[in-house]
Structures are given as C-alpha cells and as structure tokens.
Amino acid sequence: MKLKYIGVLGLLVGFIACNEPEDVILEVEGPEMVEVEAPALTAGNADFSNYVAVGASFTAGFTDNGLFKAAQENSFPNILATQMSLAGGGSFSQPLMSDNVGGLIAGGQLVLNPVTNDTLFKPRLVFGGETPVDLKELIGPVTPTTDFVLNNPTGPFNNLGVPGAKSFHLLAPGFGNLANFPAAANPYAIRLTSGSPDASIIELAVAQSPTFFTLSEIGGNDVLGYATTGGDGTNLITPTATFDAALGALVGALTSGGAKGAITNVPYITDLPHFTTVPFNALDPNDEDNGPALVAQIPTLNNVYGALNQIFEVLDPTRVILFSETEANGVVIYDETLIDLSAQITGALSISPAFSIFVQSLGLPEESVSLVATLMGNAYGQARQANENDLLVLPSSSIIGEVNNFSYQALLNFNLPPALAAQFSVDGITLPLIDKWVLLPSEQAEIKTATDAYNSTISSVASSAGLALVDLNSILTTASTSGIEFDEFNMTTNLVTGGLVSLDGIHLTARGYALMANKFLAAIDATYGSNFIAAGAVAKAYDFPTNYSPTLQ
C-alpha cells in the first residue's frame, strides 16, 4: 500500500534576464503601457559593504534533501548579496560543495547525516515522474565528492549557514572541530572553521567585522527535529529559556561592532508539506493502484479487529477500528496519550471462547490463545485509527502498507508461521504506526507553544536592537492557505507542484529562496530607508528554478 504523490510538473522552468533596476514597467491609465523611470537605488542608512549571513539550512541553501553547489549559488543570502552589490555591497564568499550530487563523505567514507538522521548521506532528491526519488534512482550510482576530512575550503566565509544547527549550536566552541565529530560537531560547520577549529560560528562571523548581517531561521531547528521524529523523544524541543539566552547572545555579538541587520521569526513548521502531504486516511479503497488489494483484505481486517472492538466499545468507543470498503480509512496508529488497555485486552481475549475459535481458525493450536491474546494486548493497548487532527510525516508514505521487518522477526520468534507473522506486521493496517511517524495533536500543540514563545522573544529583541524583522511565519501561513504571489506565479506549499517548498517537504526551492530574499529586501527598506523594492533591485521569479535536473552534476 505504498502511497503515491499526486501531480506532475507541467513545464520546464525557463530563464529570462533580470530587469535592470532602472527599467521597471508600470501600468498607467488606458490600454497602453509606458516606461517609467524608477528611482535611483539607495542604501538608506545601512552599510552593505561587508554582509555576513548567520543561520541554518535555509541560510546555507539546503534544498531537495541536500546541499550542493547549484543550490548554494541560489541561497537567499547569495541572492541578497547580488542585490546589495548594487547598493555598495562587497563580495560574498560561500563554502561551495564540490559537486551537485549532495551529501558529504569523511575520508572517502559515507557517514551519518545530522540533518535528516538517515543512516548514510544520500544524494539529492529529484522528481521521478510520480514521486520525489533519490538522484541515483534516475541516473544510477552516484557518490558525493565533498569530503569534510580531506578537502575543506579555506575561509573566511560570508555565508555561515550550518544545516541542522539549533540556536545554541551557533555559540558552541568546537562545533566545527573534526575531533568532536560525531558527538559534538557538525560536518557542515567543520567545513567553515578552516584554521580555527574551536571557533564558534558566531565568533567566525564577528571576526569579519560585518557592517550588515542576516540572522535567519534561528529557532527553526529547535522545534523541527522534534517534529520530524514525530515527537518520539529522541530530539527534544529547545527550552524557551535556552533559546532566549542564545538569541540574546547572537544578536549582542553581531551588533557589538555597530552592524545593522535583519532577522526572521520562526514559521509554524507543521504547515510544511513534510507534515501535510500524507493524508491521515491514506487507506483508500478507491485508489486505482492499491484500492482493489485493500478491498479484498477488508473483511479479514474487520474480522481481526472485531474481537478488539467489543472491548473498545465497553472501555473507550473512540478507539474502535473499522475499515470501510467505500470510504478512505484512517491508518492505525499508536497514541501515547491514551490510557494503556493492554492488560484489559489480554485478559478479555484470553477467556473469550470466540477468540479461541478465531485463533484456531488461523491454524494455531488452542494452547496459543494466551500467547496471541498477550501479543494483541501489547500491540493494541494504545491504538486507534488516525483522524483529521493527526499529521503523518512525509517518510511514512514509504512504510504504510509494508511489512515491518522488526515486528515480523519478533513474531517469528514466538513461533508464529511466517505468513501469519507478516499478516500481523503490516504498518498502519495491522501494526499501529509508531510514534516517530505521527504528530499527535498534543505534540503539535507543544511545537506551536514553543514557536510562539520563540517568536515573542525574536520580536522583542529585533525591536530593541533596531533590526529589520522578516515575518516568515505569516509568509508560510499565507502560502499554505491561499498561496503567495511572486511575479506571475502563485507560490503554495504543495509538494512538487507548489513551487515554494522543495522535494524534501521542508526546505525551499531556489525560487522560494528568491522570494525570501525579496521579503528581506522589503523589511530592510522599511527599517533602514533603502529602496530596493521601489528601484526594482529585486530577484525575478523566472531566474530561479523550482527543481533541478537529474543531469546536473
């Protein structure tokens, strides 16, 4: 029952030349268009001569589940620096990767990915016609050539974006020291430190005496790790007090030399397609690919759950698990907030004559009743079907309807026949999806509470320090509801087709980063008296793709 993403890309992205800042076409009364000279560009009271960008994945240009050269060149800080160069800005150096494959190696070996928590660094995602797929699935075996042990570039770098970094990581000495990897160092940070391995990211920024800075998506990873792991406790939300202290220290250091700057708040990350693409009712009998197989299984499923439902009807009717042959069905999930009914289920099934008959109908001996009752109690003690309030993380699409090998092997160890062990190990159908695949309403509330607290601090600090504030929160909310206009395009958060968010469902596309750069320019104009927007010194949507070709190497 693997899910499919809906939608295909209808057009290849075209490219046109940027308009010169003084050549802006404005509409006037009447059917004719006349050329109106735009005002001359001014920096206002900002000094862009030495711009330094501090942040995490968005700052680095991470996209399509990877960091690669073309994506870095389309990072929002590099786009900003291009426009700033028209108003006195200087050169902008980035720690470019060695290729367009994506991913890192260490001494020629693949290593753990601290951003995605995948076992190995994987190549970037590309569009495979129906779904996002690894680059290697379209062009064959690929190996990243960016080695953070053997070939790190030499700084200093204006772009100090570190994918995966939380707020406090940017203050941590040794975060870029190879000797601390993997316990306390990030490989992307290792590529930035050059001859100062113990320098913190913020120290590397301040050492360059910036005249202007951006501090972006600070706080994003502080909640994102919790969200992408389904709130399972392996990646906790950063406490507000820790975040507040980190933000204060970061802004204090960056402004200590008189630099001006711009900062973003934190979006509601659960609006991203990583959390909204996979439907809670993914088991659809009307699906043309998987529906017939599901319909054939439904009588058996309802028979299996029938014994459980009799118990649920008495103890908690909201947990009844029932599959429809005509309507889309919620996947079966584990809900840690529910009272654990394992003992009650085990006890009731153990003494049920009907359950004994059911167990024997599966080809098991009568003496297996107690064992099977215990196994079902353990499996379904906190189970229910998902509803519209639950969010399934994007990777769950690859495991729903698949046999869970861990469960399968465990049931084999209890001497269940292989076919039966497989039947009771189907993720989301006969085996509840574990915590890491689902964001429960309570976990979503934790993320929102933390995000609101972070944003309150960001707003206060920005105001006190006189910084421009970019409201990423409202930008993403708008994009996820009605869409947000960028030149001739309506950018939405739909995976693959929306144009704003890349194929990993979290990070932006190149066009999305261009839109973000323009939002920075608008905030800078409003705060420092520059006029990038009025002068037309902005990024143009057509100059930036929404996806990269698989042949880009």
N, C-alpha and C positions, 0 to 999 in steps of 0.2 A: 504493500500500500504506500509506496513512495509517492510523495506529493510532487506536483508539477507547478512551476510558476506560470502565471497567465500573462500573455503579452509577448510581442516580438518587437524588435526595433524596425521601424518602417523606413528610416532614411539613414544613410551615412552622413556624418557631420561634415558640412562644408566650411571652408575658411575664407574669410574676406579680410582685407587690410583694415587696420584701425583707422578711424577718422582722426585727422589732425585735430588738436584741441580747439583750434580757432574756427574750424569748419563744421558748424552744427546747423542742421536744417531744422527750422522751426515752422510750425503751421500758423498761418495768419488767416484773416477773414477772406472768404472767397475760395474758389476751387484751385487757385494757383499756389504753388509752393515758392517761397522766396528764400534766398540765402541770407541769414542774419549773422553778422559777426559776433561771436561770443566774446565775453570779457577776457582780458588777459589773465593768465593764471597767476595767483599769488599764494605764497605760503602762509600769509597771515602772520601771527606771532610765533609760529612753530619753526624749528630748525631741523630740516630733514637730512642734513649733511652726513650724519652717521647714525643710520637707523639699525637697531638691533631688535630681533624678534625672539621672544621667550615663550615657550608653551610646550604643547604635547603633540599628538598625532596630526591635528589639523594644521598646526604651525609647520610641521615637517613636510606636509603634503601627502601624507599617507592616504591611499585610496585603493579600492578593489582588493582589500586584504593584504596590501603590500606597500613597501616603499621602494620606488625605483626612479631612475633618472628623469624620465619624462614627467612623472608626477611631481617631483621636486621642482622642476622648472615651472610647473603650473601651481605651485603652492601659493596660498593667498599672500604671504609676506613677499614673495618674489614679484607677484603681480603688483602689490602695493609699491614696492621699491621702484618698479618701472615707471609708475605714475609720479612718485616722489622725485625721480630724477629730472622731471620736467620743472620741478619747483626747488631746485638746489640740492636734491638728494645725491649722495655719492654712490660708489659701487656697493654691491650686495653679494657677499660670498656665502655659498652653501656647501655642506659636506656631501657632494653628489655621490650617489651609488655608482658602482662600476658597470651596471647593465640595466636593462629594462625587464629583467625576469622577476625581480622582487625577492626578498629574503636575504639572509646572511649565512655565512659559514664561518667557522672558527678553526684555523689551522687546517683548512681543507675539509672539515667535518661539519655535517649538519648538526644543529643544536636546538635546545628548547626555545620556543617562541614566547617571549614575555608579554607580548601584546595580545595574542589570541589564545594562549595556553595550549596550542596544538603541540603534539609530540615533537614534530620537526618543523623547521621553517619550510613553508610551502611557496610555490610560485604564485604570482598574482592571479586573481580571478579574471576570466574573460566570459563573454556571453556565448553560450554554446547552442543557441537557437531556441531552446526551451527554458534552460536554467543557467545560472552562473556556474562555471566549472573551472577547475584548475587549468592553467595555461597548458600544462603537459598533456591534458586530455585532447587538446586540439592539434598540437604541433609535435607531440612526442616528448621524450625525456628532456628535461632542462635542469641545469644546475646553476645556482647563483654563484657569482664570481666575486661578490663583495665580502672580503674576509676581514673581520674586525680584530683579528690577531695579527695578520701579516701585512695588510695594505691600507691602514687608516690614513686619511688625508691630513694635511697639516693646516691648522687654523692660523689666526683666529677666524671664526665664522660669525657672520651677521645673523644667520638663521640658527637658532639654538633650540629648535623643536625636537623633543625627545618622545617618540611614540611610546605609549604605555606609562609615562610619568604621571604620578599623582602630585598634588600641590607640594607636599613636604619633600618629595624626592628632589625637587629643583634646588633645595637648600642643603642637601646632604653631601658632605665631603666624601669623596671616593665613589660616588655613584657612577663615575666614568672610569674607574680604575679596574683594569683587566684582572688584577689579583683578587678582586672582590666578586668576580663572576663565578657562578650564577647567584650566589646567596644575596649579595647587596649591591650589584652593579647591573646596569642596563647596557646591552651591546650597542645600542644607538648612541648612548651617552659616551661610551668608550671611544667611539669614532670622533667625538667632539673635543676631547680633552688634550690630545696631542702631547706636548711636553709637560703638561701639568695634570697628571692623572688623578690627583686627590682634590683638585679644584672643583667646587660645586658649580652647577650650571649657572647659578646667579652670579657667582664670582667671575666666571668667564664672560658674562655679559657686562658687568660693571667695569671689568678691566679694560674694556674697549672705549670707555668714556662716551657712551651713547648720547646723542643730542635728542633722539626720539626713540621710543620703544613701543612695541605692542606686547601685551600680556594676554594670551588667548587661551580659551577653554580650560583655565585653571578651575579645578573642581569637577571637571567632566569625568576624568578617570577615577576620581574619588567615589563616584557612585556607579560608574559604568561597569567596573569589574564585578560588583555585587549583582548588577542587573544581568550581565551576560552569563553568569553562572547560576542564574535562576534563584539568587538569594539563598544558596545552599550552605552558606557559612564559610566557604573556602576563600572568599575575597570580600572582606567586610567594608562597609561604608566608613569613610574617614569621619571621626567625631568632629562636630562643628567647632569645638574649641581648638582642635589641632589645625583645622583648615583656616580658621580666623587668624591664628598666630602665624601660619605660613604665608597667608596673603599679605598680612601687615609687613612681614619681613621682606617679602619680594618687592612690594611697592616701595617700601622705605629705601631699599638698596638701589632700585632703579632710578628713583628720583633724587638720590643723595647728591648727585652732581648737577642738579638743575634741569635734568632732562624732562621733557614733556612726553605724553604718551596716550595710548588708548588701550582699553581693557574690555573684555567681553564678559557677560554673565553666562550662566550655565543653562542650556535648554532642558526641557523635560525630555530626557532621553528615551522614555517609553513611547514617544511619538515617532521614533525612528523605525524604518521598515524591518530592522532586525527583530523588532518586537510586535510588529503589526501585520506581517505578511502571511504567516502560517495561521490559518483560522482555527479557533477552538473546536469547531465542528468539522474537522478535516476528514472524517469518515463518511463520505458522501456516496450513497448507493446510485446516484445519478451521474457520477463521474464516468465518462465514456471509457477511460482506460482501466480503472480499478473497481468501478461500481459493480459489475457482474460478479466478480470474485467475492466482494463483500456481501452482496445479497445472498449468495449461496451459503455463506457462513452464519448469517444472522439467526436462523432457527436454532442452530447449535449454541451460539453465544447466549441467546436468551434462555436456553435450557440450562447452561452452565451457571449463569447469574441468577437463575430462578431461585435456587436454594438460598443464596445470599440475600436476595431481595425480600424474602419472607422475614429475615432477621432485621434488615434495614427498615422495613415497614413498621416494625414494632419499636425499634430503638431510635431511628432517625430517618424518616422518609425522604429527606433531601439527598440521601446517598444512593437511592435506587438507581441501578444501572440497567438501562433498557435500550435496545437498538431498534431503530425503525428501518423498514425496507423501502421507504419513500422519501424520508427527510434526512438531511445531513445530521450526523451523530457526533456528539462531543466525544473527544478521546477520553480514555480512562486515565486519571492522574492520581498521584499521591498528594495528599493535603495535610501538611504537618500541623495545621491549626485545628484539625478535627480531633475529637476525643477518640482515643485508640480503643477500638472494639475487638481487637484480636482475640482476647480471651473469651468474650461472649460468642464470637463466631465459631471458634474452635469447639467450645462446649456444646453449642446448639447443634452443630453439624455432627458431632461425634455420637449423639444419641438419637439422631433422626433416621428412622427406617427408610424414608425416601432417599436420603443421602447415601445410605448404604447401598441401595439398589443402583443409584446413579454411579457410584464408584465402581461397582462390579460391571456396570454397562460399559465402562471404559476399558474393560479387560483386566482389571486389577482384582486380586483376591480380597475377600471380606476383611481379612486382618489388616488391610491397608487403609481402612476407613479412618482410623485415628491419625495416621500419618498425613493423609490428604486433608483432613479437617484442620490439622495444625498448619500445614502449608498454606491453605486458603485463608486461615485466620491471620497469619503473618503477612500475606500478600495484600489482603483487602481490608485490614483493620482501620486504615485511614485513607480509603479510596473513595472516589466519586468520579462522575463524569464532569469534564470541563464545561464551563458556561461562558457567556459573553464578557464576564468580568475578569477572566483569566487571560494572560498573554503567554503565548508559546514562543520561545526564542527560535531564531531562524534555523540553526543547525538541527532542530528537532525534525525538520522536514525529511531528513535523510534516514531517520531511525523509526518513525511512526510506521507501524505495519511490518517491521522487520523483526526477525527472531533475535532476542537479546542473548548473546552467547554466554554471558556470565550466569544468567538465570538458567539457561539450557544446561550448562555443565553442572550447576548446583542440583538441578532436579535429576540429572543422570546419576549423581552421587547418592541420591535417595532411592536408586534402583527403579525409577520410572522408565518405561520404554521410551526410546528416542522420539518416536512420533508424538507421544503424549507430552514429553518434556518440551518439545518445540511448540506444541499447541498452546501450552500454558505460559509461553515465554515471548509472546508477540507484543512488542512495545506499543502502548497506547490502546490496545484492544483487550488482550487477556492479562497483560502485565502493566500495572499502572506506571505511567511516566514518572521517573524520579524527580526530585526537587530541582535539579540543575536545568531541566528542560522547560520549566514553567515558572512564571512570575505570578504568584497569587496576589489577590487584592491587598492583603496585609503587607506584602513585600513592595508592591507598587506605592503604597502609602508611605513606607519608610523612605523610599527614593525621593518622593515628592517633598516630604518634610525636610530632608537633608538639602535638596536643591533649593527650596525656598529660603532656608537658613543661609546657605552659601550666598545666594543672590542678594539677600538683605545686607550681608557684610560687603559684598562687592560694590553695591550701590553706595553704601556709606563711605567706603574707602575711596572710591572714584571721586565722589563729591568733595571729600576732604582734601584730596591731593590735586584736585582740579583736572582730572583726567577725562578724556572722551570715553563715553560708555556705549558699547555696541550691544544692543538688545537681541542677542542670539535666541533667547527664549521665545520672544514674540515672533521672530522671523521663522523659526521652526514650527511654531504653533500655526502660523498663517499658512505655511507651505503644506502642513499636514491636513488642513481643513479645506480652504478654498484655492490653495496654490498661491505662488508669489510671482509677480511679473518681472521678467528680465528681458529687456528689449522686446523681441517678438515672441518670446517663449513664456509659457506659464509653467513654472517650476513647482513640482509636487514631490512628496516623499514616497511615491510609489516605486517599488523596487523595479529596476531595469528600465521602465518607461517614464519615470517621473522627471529625470534629468538632474535632480538636485543631489541625491544620495547615490553613492557608488554601489557596486555589486556586492559588497560585504554587508550592506544594510546599515552601516554606522557612519562611515566617513564620506566626505563629499566627493563629487565628481570634479573634474577640472573646471567645468562651467559653474558648479556650485561654489568652488573656491573663488572664482572670478566675481560672482555675486557677493560673496562675503567680503572681498576686498573693497568693492564699491560701497558696501554698508559701513566699512571702516572709514572710507573717504568722506562719506556723508556726516558721520559722527565727528570726524576731525574738523570738517568745515564748520560745523555748529559750535564747536568748543574753542577753536583756535583762530577762526576768522579766515581760513583759507577758502578757496572756491573751486575745488576740483570738479564738483558736480556741475556748477554753472559754466565752467570753462570747457566742459566736455572732456576733461582729462580723466577718463574712466575706462575700465575694461569693457570690451564689447562681447556679447554672448557668442557671436559667430566665431570668434577667435579661439574658443575653447571647446574641446570635445566633451561629450558625456560618456564616452567609452573609448578604450584604447584597442587598437587592432592586435589580434594574436600574433601577427608577424612582426610587431615592434620588438626589436631585440636590443 
